[in-house]
Every structure is written in structure tokens, then in C-alpha cells.
Amino acid sequence: MFKSIGVIELKSIPKGVEATDAALKSAGVTLVSAHPSCPGKYEIILTGSISNVSAAVSHVLSKFDGYVIDSSVMGRIDEQVITALFGTQKTARTGSLGLIETFSAATTIKAADIAVKTARVEIFDLRVSRGMGGKGVVMITGEVGDVTAAVEAGLNYAKQSGQLSSTSVIAAPHEELWNQL
């Protein structure tokens, strides 16, 4: 499994499509997703070796600098984060639920990585940008103490980066809530 992620957010959809093509042609990376996101941004998420992801992101930054809103290269990413980005995680709907919402995809992914490395928690869901006004949210599960510690660590990162929207910890979510998530 790949261990690094690159995230690039651009303020132009046509330039975002062009930047995606440039990233894929510049280094041996795998595309996790590339799509328009609210409001009128374009988001690219790549995975691969740290050197290839760094090269692809650097190439896009040099070629599309005037269109880049935010970017990040994250190495040694927890496998749960990558699995969640691909939408293939299978987490039980039990225990406590913690949520971290941020104003950027890159910050959400990094906050998720910090959270799962801080305590014994699992990612329940990880959503970035689509249908959320460009925001992102990570939902984690586990024992209430672990979830609280993980949310605190993720929110501290997001707060320091100026991208924190809000957080929540629900000790024992109602079964109907689990079914809606």
C-alpha cells in the first residue's frame, strides 16, 4: 500500500483538469480523485511513493502557481487514511463518534492522519469537499477517551493551520444516527 498523499486545491476547474493531467504525466503517481469542489474549486488527491508524490505536486505548483489555493504532501500516512480516501474502509458502527470539520481537503486529511496516530481509533468516514462548500470532515470511532484524545489532536493541528471549522464527540450515538451516517 502507498504511504504518501499529495493534495492540491486550485481556484479554476479548467486549470485543475490540466494540472491533473500534468501531475499524472510528471511522476509515477496514482490518482485517488480529481474533481470540482464547492465553491468553484478543483481538488486533486494523489498517492504513491513520497518522492513521486513530491515531484508531481512540485511540478503542478511550478506550472500552475497562480491558480493554487492550497497544497500539501504528507508522507508516512496511516493506511486507514488512504483506505478511507478510496472509500473502502469497513468500520463497525459502535462506540463513540468523533468528528473534525475543516475548511480544506488537505487539512482534513492531515487531521485524520494525526487523529488515528494519536489514539486507538478507526476512521468511520472521510469526506473531502464535494457537497460541503469545500470543507472536509473525518469521522472516527472508538472508546470515548480515545476518540476525545484523537479529536483534540486533530483539532489542534487544524486550529494551528487556521482551517478548523468545528468538532464534536458523541459518547454513545443513537442507532438511528449510525444508520444515517
CYANA upper distance limits for C-alpha pairs under 8 A (distance plus 0.5 A):
  1 MET  CA     79 GLU  CA      7.85
  2 PHE  CA     47 THR  CA      6.91
  2 PHE  CA     48 GLY  CA      5.66
  2 PHE  CA     49 SER  CA      6.82
  2 PHE  CA     79 GLU  CA      8.42
  2 PHE  CA     82 ILE  CA      8.43
  3 LYS  CA     47 THR  CA      7.99
  3 LYS  CA     48 GLY  CA      7.24
  3 LYS  CA     49 SER  CA      7.06
  3 LYS  CA     50 ILE  CA      7.83
  3 LYS  CA     75 GLY  CA      6.68
  3 LYS  CA     76 ARG  CA      5.60
  3 LYS  CA     77 ILE  CA      5.73
  3 LYS  CA     78 ASP  CA      7.64
  3 LYS  CA     79 GLU  CA      7.53
  3 LYS  CA     82 ILE  CA      8.48
  4 SER  CA     47 THR  CA      6.15
  4 SER  CA     48 GLY  CA      6.36
  4 SER  CA     49 SER  CA      6.54
  4 SER  CA     50 ILE  CA      5.91
  4 SER  CA     53 VAL  CA      7.59
  4 SER  CA     73 VAL  CA      7.77
  4 SER  CA     74 MET  CA      5.96
  4 SER  CA     75 GLY  CA      4.79
  4 SER  CA     76 ARG  CA      6.25
  4 SER  CA     77 ILE  CA      6.01
  5 ILE  CA     45 ILE  CA      7.43
  5 ILE  CA     46 LEU  CA      6.14
  5 ILE  CA     47 THR  CA      5.08
  5 ILE  CA     48 GLY  CA      7.45
  5 ILE  CA     50 ILE  CA      8.24
  5 ILE  CA     53 VAL  CA      7.28
  5 ILE  CA     73 VAL  CA      6.33
  5 ILE  CA     74 MET  CA      5.72
  5 ILE  CA     75 GLY  CA      7.09
  5 ILE  CA     77 ILE  CA      7.64
  5 ILE  CA     82 ILE  CA      8.40
  6 GLY  CA     44 ILE  CA      8.41
  6 GLY  CA     45 ILE  CA      6.14
  6 GLY  CA     46 LEU  CA      5.50
  6 GLY  CA     47 THR  CA      6.75
  6 GLY  CA     53 VAL  CA      6.36
  6 GLY  CA     54 SER  CA      7.76
  6 GLY  CA     57 VAL  CA      7.06
  6 GLY  CA     71 SER  CA      7.88
  6 GLY  CA     72 SER  CA      6.17
  6 GLY  CA     73 VAL  CA      4.91
  6 GLY  CA     74 MET  CA      6.81
  7 VAL  CA     43 GLU  CA      7.77
  7 VAL  CA     44 ILE  CA      6.15
  7 VAL  CA     45 ILE  CA      5.09
  7 VAL  CA     46 LEU  CA      6.99
  7 VAL  CA     57 VAL  CA      8.28
  7 VAL  CA     70 ASP  CA      8.46
  7 VAL  CA     71 SER  CA      5.82
  7 VAL  CA     72 SER  CA      5.77
  7 VAL  CA     73 VAL  CA      7.04
  7 VAL  CA    105 ALA  CA      7.92
  7 VAL  CA    106 ALA  CA      6.21
  8 ILE  CA     43 GLU  CA      6.36
  8 ILE  CA     44 ILE  CA      5.64
  8 ILE  CA     45 ILE  CA      7.13
  8 ILE  CA     57 VAL  CA      7.74
  8 ILE  CA     68 VAL  CA      7.62
  8 ILE  CA     69 ILE  CA      8.24
  8 ILE  CA     70 ASP  CA      6.45
  8 ILE  CA     71 SER  CA      4.80
  8 ILE  CA     72 SER  CA      7.18
  8 ILE  CA    106 ALA  CA      8.13
  9 GLU  CA     16 GLY  CA      8.45
  9 GLU  CA     41 LYS  CA      7.22
  9 GLU  CA     42 TYR  CA      6.18
  9 GLU  CA     43 GLU  CA      5.03
  9 GLU  CA     44 ILE  CA      6.87
  9 GLU  CA     68 VAL  CA      6.45
  9 GLU  CA     69 ILE  CA      5.94
  9 GLU  CA     70 ASP  CA      5.69
  9 GLU  CA     71 SER  CA      6.65
  9 GLU  CA    105 ALA  CA      8.41
 10 LEU  CA     15 LYS  CA      8.03
 10 LEU  CA     16 GLY  CA      6.44
 10 LEU  CA     41 LYS  CA      6.12
 10 LEU  CA     42 TYR  CA      5.61
 10 LEU  CA     43 GLU  CA      6.92
 10 LEU  CA     67 TYR  CA      5.77
 10 LEU  CA     68 VAL  CA      4.86
 10 LEU  CA     69 ILE  CA      5.71
 10 LEU  CA     70 ASP  CA      7.66
 11 LYS  CA     16 GLY  CA      8.24
 11 LYS  CA     40 GLY  CA      7.16
 11 LYS  CA     41 LYS  CA      5.15
 11 LYS  CA     42 TYR  CA      6.84
 11 LYS  CA     67 TYR  CA      5.92
 11 LYS  CA     68 VAL  CA      6.88
 11 LYS  CA     69 ILE  CA      6.77
 12 SER  CA     16 GLY  CA      6.34
 12 SER  CA     40 GLY  CA      7.42
 12 SER  CA     41 LYS  CA      6.38
 12 SER  CA     42 TYR  CA      6.78
 12 SER  CA     67 TYR  CA      6.98
 13 ILE  CA     17 VAL  CA      6.77
 13 ILE  CA     36 PRO  CA      6.70
 13 ILE  CA     40 GLY  CA      7.44
 13 ILE  CA     41 LYS  CA      6.75
 13 ILE  CA     42 TYR  CA      5.71
 14 PRO  CA     18 GLU  CA      6.83
 15 LYS  CA     19 ALA  CA      6.36
 15 LYS  CA     64 PHE  CA      8.04
 15 LYS  CA     67 TYR  CA      7.89
 16 GLY  CA     20 THR  CA      6.60
 16 GLY  CA     42 TYR  CA      5.79
 16 GLY  CA     43 GLU  CA      7.63
 16 GLY  CA     44 ILE  CA      8.11
 17 VAL  CA     21 ASP  CA      6.98
 17 VAL  CA     34 ALA  CA      8.19
 17 VAL  CA     35 HIS  CA      8.50
 17 VAL  CA     42 TYR  CA      8.27
 18 GLU  CA     22 ALA  CA      6.79
 19 ALA  CA     23 ALA  CA      6.55
 19 ALA  CA     60 VAL  CA      6.39
 19 ALA  CA     64 PHE  CA      7.56
 20 THR  CA     24 LEU  CA      6.71
 20 THR  CA     34 ALA  CA      7.50
 20 THR  CA     44 ILE  CA      7.09
 21 ASP  CA     25 LYS  CA      6.68
 22 ALA  CA     26 SER  CA      6.50
 22 ALA  CA     56 ALA  CA      8.38
 22 ALA  CA     59 HIS  CA      8.10
 22 ALA  CA     60 VAL  CA      7.25
 23 ALA  CA     27 ALA  CA      7.26
 23 ALA  CA     29 VAL  CA      8.40
 23 ALA  CA     56 ALA  CA      5.26
 23 ALA  CA     57 VAL  CA      7.23
 23 ALA  CA     59 HIS  CA      7.24
 23 ALA  CA     60 VAL  CA      6.61
 24 LEU  CA     28 GLY  CA      7.50
 24 LEU  CA     29 VAL  CA      6.70
 24 LEU  CA     30 THR  CA      7.94
 24 LEU  CA     31 LEU  CA      7.99
 24 LEU  CA     56 ALA  CA      7.65
 26 SER  CA     55 ALA  CA      7.81
 26 SER  CA     56 ALA  CA      6.17
 26 SER  CA     59 HIS  CA      7.52
 27 ALA  CA     52 ASN  CA      5.82
 27 ALA  CA     53 VAL  CA      7.79
 27 ALA  CA     55 ALA  CA      6.92
 27 ALA  CA     56 ALA  CA      6.05
 28 GLY  CA     48 GLY  CA      7.64
 28 GLY  CA     52 ASN  CA      6.30
 28 GLY  CA     53 VAL  CA      8.38
 29 VAL  CA     46 LEU  CA      6.82
 29 VAL  CA     47 THR  CA      6.25
 29 VAL  CA     48 GLY  CA      5.44
 29 VAL  CA     49 SER  CA      8.01
 29 VAL  CA     52 ASN  CA      6.64
 29 VAL  CA     53 VAL  CA      6.69
 29 VAL  CA     56 ALA  CA      8.01
 30 THR  CA     46 LEU  CA      6.17
 30 THR  CA     47 THR  CA      5.75
 30 THR  CA     48 GLY  CA      6.54
 31 LEU  CA     44 ILE  CA      8.35
 31 LEU  CA     45 ILE  CA      6.83
 31 LEU  CA     46 LEU  CA      5.21
 31 LEU  CA     47 THR  CA      6.96
 32 VAL  CA     44 ILE  CA      8.35
 32 VAL  CA     45 ILE  CA      5.86
 32 VAL  CA     46 LEU  CA      5.86
 32 VAL  CA     47 THR  CA      7.15
 32 VAL  CA     85 LEU  CA      7.65
 32 VAL  CA     86 PHE  CA      7.03
 33 SER  CA     43 GLU  CA      8.21
 33 SER  CA     44 ILE  CA      6.40
 33 SER  CA     45 ILE  CA      5.77
 33 SER  CA     46 LEU  CA      7.66
 34 ALA  CA     42 TYR  CA      7.73
 34 ALA  CA     43 GLU  CA      6.06
 34 ALA  CA     44 ILE  CA      4.92
 34 ALA  CA     45 ILE  CA      6.86
 35 HIS  CA     42 TYR  CA      6.16
 35 HIS  CA     43 GLU  CA      6.11
 35 HIS  CA     44 ILE  CA      7.37
 36 PRO  CA     40 GLY  CA      7.10
 36 PRO  CA     41 LYS  CA      6.17
 36 PRO  CA     42 TYR  CA      4.76
 36 PRO  CA     43 GLU  CA      6.72
 36 PRO  CA    130 ARG  CA      8.16
 37 SER  CA     41 LYS  CA      5.55
 37 SER  CA     42 TYR  CA      6.01
 37 SER  CA     43 GLU  CA      6.96
 37 SER  CA    129 SER  CA      5.86
 37 SER  CA    130 ARG  CA      5.62
 37 SER  CA    131 GLY  CA      7.80
 37 SER  CA    133 GLY  CA      7.88
 37 SER  CA    134 GLY  CA      6.26
 38 CYS  CA    129 SER  CA      6.93
 38 CYS  CA    130 ARG  CA      6.91
 38 CYS  CA    131 GLY  CA      7.07
 38 CYS  CA    132 MET  CA      7.25
 38 CYS  CA    133 GLY  CA      5.00
 38 CYS  CA    134 GLY  CA      5.09
 39 PRO  CA    133 GLY  CA      6.22
 39 PRO  CA    134 GLY  CA      6.66
 41 LYS  CA    134 GLY  CA      8.06
 43 GLU  CA    105 ALA  CA      8.46
 43 GLU  CA    129 SER  CA      8.45
 46 LEU  CA     53 VAL  CA      7.30
 47 THR  CA     53 VAL  CA      6.83
 48 GLY  CA     52 ASN  CA      6.80
 48 GLY  CA     53 VAL  CA      6.33
 49 SER  CA     53 VAL  CA      6.59
 50 ILE  CA     54 SER  CA      6.41
 50 ILE  CA     73 VAL  CA      8.47
 50 ILE  CA     74 MET  CA      8.34
 50 ILE  CA     75 GLY  CA      6.39
 51 SER  CA     55 ALA  CA      6.59
 52 ASN  CA     56 ALA  CA      6.63
 53 VAL  CA     57 VAL  CA      6.62
 53 VAL  CA     73 VAL  CA      7.58
 54 SER  CA     58 SER  CA      6.46
 54 SER  CA     73 VAL  CA      6.83
 55 ALA  CA     59 HIS  CA      6.55
 56 ALA  CA     60 VAL  CA      6.85
 57 VAL  CA     61 LEU  CA      6.62
 57 VAL  CA     71 SER  CA      8.27
 57 VAL  CA     73 VAL  CA      7.96
 58 SER  CA     62 SER  CA      6.64
 59 HIS  CA     63 LYS  CA      6.71
 60 VAL  CA     64 PHE  CA      6.14
 60 VAL  CA     65 ASP  CA      7.94
 61 LEU  CA     65 ASP  CA      5.40
 61 LEU  CA     68 VAL  CA      7.49
 64 PHE  CA     68 VAL  CA      6.98
 70 ASP  CA    104 SER  CA      8.48
 70 ASP  CA    106 ALA  CA      8.01
 71 SER  CA    106 ALA  CA      7.17
 72 SER  CA    106 ALA  CA      6.61
 74 MET  CA    110 LYS  CA      7.91
 77 ILE  CA     81 VAL  CA      7.36
 77 ILE  CA     82 ILE  CA      7.90
 77 ILE  CA    113 ASP  CA      6.76
 78 ASP  CA     82 ILE  CA      7.57
 78 ASP  CA    113 ASP  CA      6.52
 78 ASP  CA    116 VAL  CA      7.90
 78 ASP  CA    117 LYS  CA      7.87
 79 GLU  CA     83 THR  CA      6.62
 80 GLN  CA     84 ALA  CA      6.49
 80 GLN  CA     89 GLN  CA      7.84
 80 GLN  CA    116 VAL  CA      8.42
 80 GLN  CA    122 GLU  CA      7.90
 80 GLN  CA    123 ILE  CA      7.09
 81 VAL  CA     85 LEU  CA      6.69
 81 VAL  CA    109 ILE  CA      7.69
 81 VAL  CA    112 ALA  CA      7.22
 81 VAL  CA    113 ASP  CA      6.72
 81 VAL  CA    123 ILE  CA      7.81
 81 VAL  CA    126 LEU  CA      8.33
 82 ILE  CA     86 PHE  CA      6.93
 83 THR  CA     87 GLY  CA      6.78
 83 THR  CA     88 THR  CA      6.09
 83 THR  CA     89 GLN  CA      6.12
 84 ALA  CA     88 THR  CA      6.45
 84 ALA  CA     89 GLN  CA      5.84
 84 ALA  CA    123 ILE  CA      7.52
 84 ALA  CA    124 PHE  CA      8.44
 84 ALA  CA    125 ASP  CA      6.88
 84 ALA  CA    126 LEU  CA      6.26
 85 LEU  CA    126 LEU  CA      6.92
 85 LEU  CA    127 ARG  CA      8.11
 87 GLY  CA    125 ASP  CA      8.40
 87 GLY  CA    126 LEU  CA      8.43
 89 GLN  CA    123 ILE  CA      8.18
 89 GLN  CA    124 PHE  CA      7.87
 89 GLN  CA    125 ASP  CA      8.33
 90 LYS  CA    124 PHE  CA      8.08
 91 THR  CA    122 GLU  CA      7.43
 91 THR  CA    123 ILE  CA      7.54
 91 THR  CA    124 PHE  CA      5.96
 92 ALA  CA    124 PHE  CA      8.22
 93 ARG  CA    124 PHE  CA      8.41
 93 ARG  CA    141 THR  CA      8.34
 93 ARG  CA    178 TRP  CA      6.67
 94 THR  CA    141 THR  CA      7.72
 94 THR  CA    142 GLY  CA      8.01
 95 GLY  CA    141 THR  CA      6.64
 95 GLY  CA    142 GLY  CA      5.69
 95 GLY  CA    143 GLU  CA      6.20
 95 GLY  CA    144 VAL  CA      7.67
 95 GLY  CA    171 ALA  CA      7.76
 95 GLY  CA    172 ALA  CA      6.72
 95 GLY  CA    173 PRO  CA      8.29
 96 SER  CA    141 THR  CA      5.90
 96 SER  CA    142 GLY  CA      5.95
 96 SER  CA    143 GLU  CA      6.26
 96 SER  CA    144 VAL  CA      5.70
 96 SER  CA    147 VAL  CA      7.22
 96 SER  CA    169 VAL  CA      7.74
 96 SER  CA    170 ILE  CA      6.24
 96 SER  CA    171 ALA  CA      5.05
 96 SER  CA    172 ALA  CA      5.72
 96 SER  CA    173 PRO  CA      7.18
 97 LEU  CA    139 MET  CA      7.21
 97 LEU  CA    140 ILE  CA      6.20
 97 LEU  CA    141 THR  CA      5.29
 97 LEU  CA    142 GLY  CA      7.56
 97 LEU  CA    144 VAL  CA      8.27
 97 LEU  CA    147 VAL  CA      7.40
 97 LEU  CA    169 VAL  CA      6.24
 97 LEU  CA    170 ILE  CA      5.65
 97 LEU  CA    171 ALA  CA      7.02
 97 LEU  CA    172 ALA  CA      7.84
 97 LEU  CA    173 PRO  CA      7.39
 98 GLY  CA    139 MET  CA      6.08
 98 GLY  CA    140 ILE  CA      5.60
 98 GLY  CA    141 THR  CA      6.85
 98 GLY  CA    147 VAL  CA      6.30
 98 GLY  CA    148 THR  CA      7.56
 98 GLY  CA    151 VAL  CA      6.76
 98 GLY  CA    167 THR  CA      7.96
 98 GLY  CA    168 SER  CA      6.15
 98 GLY  CA    169 VAL  CA      4.81
 98 GLY  CA    170 ILE  CA      6.80
 99 LEU  CA    137 VAL  CA      7.20
 99 LEU  CA    138 VAL  CA      6.14
 99 LEU  CA    139 MET  CA      5.07
 99 LEU  CA    140 ILE  CA      6.95
 99 LEU  CA    151 VAL  CA      7.40
 99 LEU  CA    167 THR  CA      5.83
 99 LEU  CA    168 SER  CA      5.68
 99 LEU  CA    169 VAL  CA      6.94
100 ILE  CA    108 THR  CA      8.04
100 ILE  CA    111 ALA  CA      8.18
100 ILE  CA    137 VAL  CA      6.02
100 ILE  CA    138 VAL  CA      5.94
100 ILE  CA    139 MET  CA      7.29
100 ILE  CA    151 VAL  CA      7.00
100 ILE  CA    154 GLY  CA      7.54
100 ILE  CA    155 LEU  CA      7.10
100 ILE  CA    164 LEU  CA      8.50
100 ILE  CA    165 SER  CA      8.39
100 ILE  CA    166 SER  CA      6.72
100 ILE  CA    167 THR  CA      5.06
100 ILE  CA    168 SER  CA      7.37
101 GLU  CA    108 THR  CA      7.43
101 GLU  CA    135 LYS  CA      7.47
101 GLU  CA    136 GLY  CA      6.13
101 GLU  CA    137 VAL  CA      4.80
101 GLU  CA    138 VAL  CA      7.19
101 GLU  CA    164 LEU  CA      7.01
101 GLU  CA    165 SER  CA      5.81
101 GLU  CA    166 SER  CA      5.75
101 GLU  CA    167 THR  CA      6.55
102 THR  CA    107 THR  CA      7.01
102 THR  CA    108 THR  CA      6.24
102 THR  CA    135 LYS  CA      6.10
102 THR  CA    136 GLY  CA      5.89
102 THR  CA    137 VAL  CA      6.93
102 THR  CA    158 ALA  CA      7.29
102 THR  CA    163 GLN  CA      5.87
102 THR  CA    164 LEU  CA      5.06
102 THR  CA    165 SER  CA      5.22
102 THR  CA    166 SER  CA      7.44
103 PHE  CA    107 THR  CA      7.99
103 PHE  CA    108 THR  CA      8.37
103 PHE  CA    134 GLY  CA      7.02
103 PHE  CA    135 LYS  CA      4.86
103 PHE  CA    136 GLY  CA      6.88
103 PHE  CA    163 GLN  CA      5.60
103 PHE  CA    164 LEU  CA      6.88
103 PHE  CA    165 SER  CA      6.64
104 SER  CA    108 THR  CA      6.79
104 SER  CA    128 VAL  CA      8.25
104 SER  CA    129 SER  CA      7.94
104 SER  CA    134 GLY  CA      6.94
104 SER  CA    135 LYS  CA      5.82
104 SER  CA    136 GLY  CA      6.57
104 SER  CA    163 GLN  CA      7.09
105 ALA  CA    109 ILE  CA      6.75
105 ALA  CA    128 VAL  CA      5.71
105 ALA  CA    129 SER  CA      6.78
105 ALA  CA    134 GLY  CA      7.97
105 ALA  CA    135 LYS  CA      7.06
105 ALA  CA    136 GLY  CA      5.93
106 ALA  CA    110 LYS  CA      6.77
107 THR  CA    111 ALA  CA      6.44
107 THR  CA    158 ALA  CA      6.72
107 THR  CA    161 SER  CA      8.26
107 THR  CA    163 GLN  CA      7.30
108 THR  CA    112 ALA  CA      6.59
108 THR  CA    128 VAL  CA      7.74
108 THR  CA    136 GLY  CA      5.99
108 THR  CA    137 VAL  CA      6.68
108 THR  CA    138 VAL  CA      7.19
108 THR  CA    158 ALA  CA      8.23
109 ILE  CA    113 ASP  CA      6.80
109 ILE  CA    126 LEU  CA      8.44
109 ILE  CA    138 VAL  CA      8.37
110 LYS  CA    114 ILE  CA      6.71
110 LYS  CA    154 GLY  CA      8.41
111 ALA  CA    115 ALA  CA      6.54
111 ALA  CA    153 ALA  CA      8.19
111 ALA  CA    154 GLY  CA      4.84
111 ALA  CA    155 LEU  CA      7.49
111 ALA  CA    157 TYR  CA      6.87
111 ALA  CA    158 ALA  CA      7.04
112 ALA  CA    116 VAL  CA      6.82
112 ALA  CA    123 ILE  CA      8.25
112 ALA  CA    126 LEU  CA      8.44
112 ALA  CA    138 VAL  CA      6.62
112 ALA  CA    154 GLY  CA      7.07
113 ASP  CA    117 LYS  CA      6.76
114 ILE  CA    118 THR  CA      6.60
114 ILE  CA    150 ALA  CA      7.97
114 ILE  CA    153 ALA  CA      7.07
114 ILE  CA    154 GLY  CA      6.24
115 ALA  CA    119 ALA  CA      7.26
115 ALA  CA    121 VAL  CA      8.22
115 ALA  CA    149 ALA  CA      8.38
115 ALA  CA    150 ALA  CA      4.75
115 ALA  CA    151 VAL  CA      6.65
115 ALA  CA    153 ALA  CA      6.46
115 ALA  CA    154 GLY  CA      5.74
116 VAL  CA    120 ARG  CA      7.29
116 VAL  CA    121 VAL  CA      6.21
116 VAL  CA    122 GLU  CA      7.07
116 VAL  CA    123 ILE  CA      7.92
116 VAL  CA    150 ALA  CA      7.11
117 LYS  CA    150 ALA  CA      8.46
118 THR  CA    149 ALA  CA      7.59
118 THR  CA    150 ALA  CA      6.03
118 THR  CA    153 ALA  CA      7.45
119 ALA  CA    146 ASP  CA      5.72
119 ALA  CA    147 VAL  CA      7.74
119 ALA  CA    149 ALA  CA      7.08
119 ALA  CA    150 ALA  CA      6.12
120 ARG  CA    142 GLY  CA      7.30
120 ARG  CA    143 GLU  CA      8.47
120 ARG  CA    146 ASP  CA      6.37
120 ARG  CA    147 VAL  CA      8.34
121 VAL  CA    140 ILE  CA      6.79
121 VAL  CA    141 THR  CA      6.02
121 VAL  CA    142 GLY  CA      5.35
121 VAL  CA    143 GLU  CA      8.07
121 VAL  CA    146 ASP  CA      6.91
121 VAL  CA    147 VAL  CA      6.81
121 VAL  CA    150 ALA  CA      7.92
122 GLU  CA    140 ILE  CA      5.94
122 GLU  CA    141 THR  CA      5.84
122 GLU  CA    142 GLY  CA      7.04
123 ILE  CA    138 VAL  CA      7.70
123 ILE  CA    139 MET  CA      6.47
123 ILE  CA    140 ILE  CA      4.92
123 ILE  CA    141 THR  CA      6.91
124 PHE  CA    138 VAL  CA      8.21
124 PHE  CA    139 MET  CA      5.78
124 PHE  CA    140 ILE  CA      5.57
124 PHE  CA    141 THR  CA      6.70
125 ASP  CA    138 VAL  CA      6.33
125 ASP  CA    139 MET  CA      5.57
125 ASP  CA    140 ILE  CA      7.54
126 LEU  CA    136 GLY  CA      8.16
126 LEU  CA    137 VAL  CA      6.48
126 LEU  CA    138 VAL  CA      4.93
126 LEU  CA    139 MET  CA      6.81
127 ARG  CA    136 GLY  CA      6.03
127 ARG  CA    137 VAL  CA      5.87
127 ARG  CA    138 VAL  CA      6.87
128 VAL  CA    132 MET  CA      8.33
128 VAL  CA    134 GLY  CA      7.83
128 VAL  CA    135 LYS  CA      6.83
128 VAL  CA    136 GLY  CA      4.60
128 VAL  CA    137 VAL  CA      6.93
129 SER  CA    133 GLY  CA      6.96
129 SER  CA    134 GLY  CA      4.61
129 SER  CA    135 LYS  CA      5.46
129 SER  CA    136 GLY  CA      5.89
130 ARG  CA    134 GLY  CA      7.10
130 ARG  CA    135 LYS  CA      8.49
132 MET  CA    136 GLY  CA      7.59
140 ILE  CA    147 VAL  CA      7.37
141 THR  CA    147 VAL  CA      6.83
142 GLY  CA    146 ASP  CA      6.84
142 GLY  CA    147 VAL  CA      6.25
143 GLU  CA    147 VAL  CA      6.58
144 VAL  CA    148 THR  CA      6.48
144 VAL  CA    169 VAL  CA      8.46
144 VAL  CA    171 ALA  CA      6.14
145 GLY  CA    149 ALA  CA      6.72
146 ASP  CA    150 ALA  CA      6.56
147 VAL  CA    151 VAL  CA      6.53
147 VAL  CA    169 VAL  CA      7.73
148 THR  CA    152 GLU  CA      6.60
148 THR  CA    169 VAL  CA      7.01
149 ALA  CA    153 ALA  CA      6.75
150 ALA  CA    154 GLY  CA      6.74
151 VAL  CA    155 LEU  CA      6.44
151 VAL  CA    167 THR  CA      7.76
151 VAL  CA    168 SER  CA      8.38
151 VAL  CA    169 VAL  CA      8.15
152 GLU  CA    156 ASN  CA      6.60
153 ALA  CA    157 TYR  CA      7.07
154 GLY  CA    158 ALA  CA      6.82
155 LEU  CA    159 LYS  CA      6.33
155 LEU  CA    164 LEU  CA      7.11
155 LEU  CA    167 THR  CA      7.65
156 ASN  CA    160 GLN  CA      6.61
157 TYR  CA    161 SER  CA      6.80
158 ALA  CA    162 GLY  CA      6.70
158 ALA  CA    163 GLN  CA      5.70
158 ALA  CA    164 LEU  CA      5.22
159 LYS  CA    163 GLN  CA      6.50
159 LYS  CA    164 LEU  CA      5.45
173 PRO  CA    177 LEU  CA      6.89
173 PRO  CA    178 TRP  CA      7.32
174 HIS  CA    178 TRP  CA      7.14
175 GLU  CA    179 ASN  CA      6.86
176 GLU  CA    180 GLN  CA      6.91
177 LEU  CA    181 LEU  CA      6.88
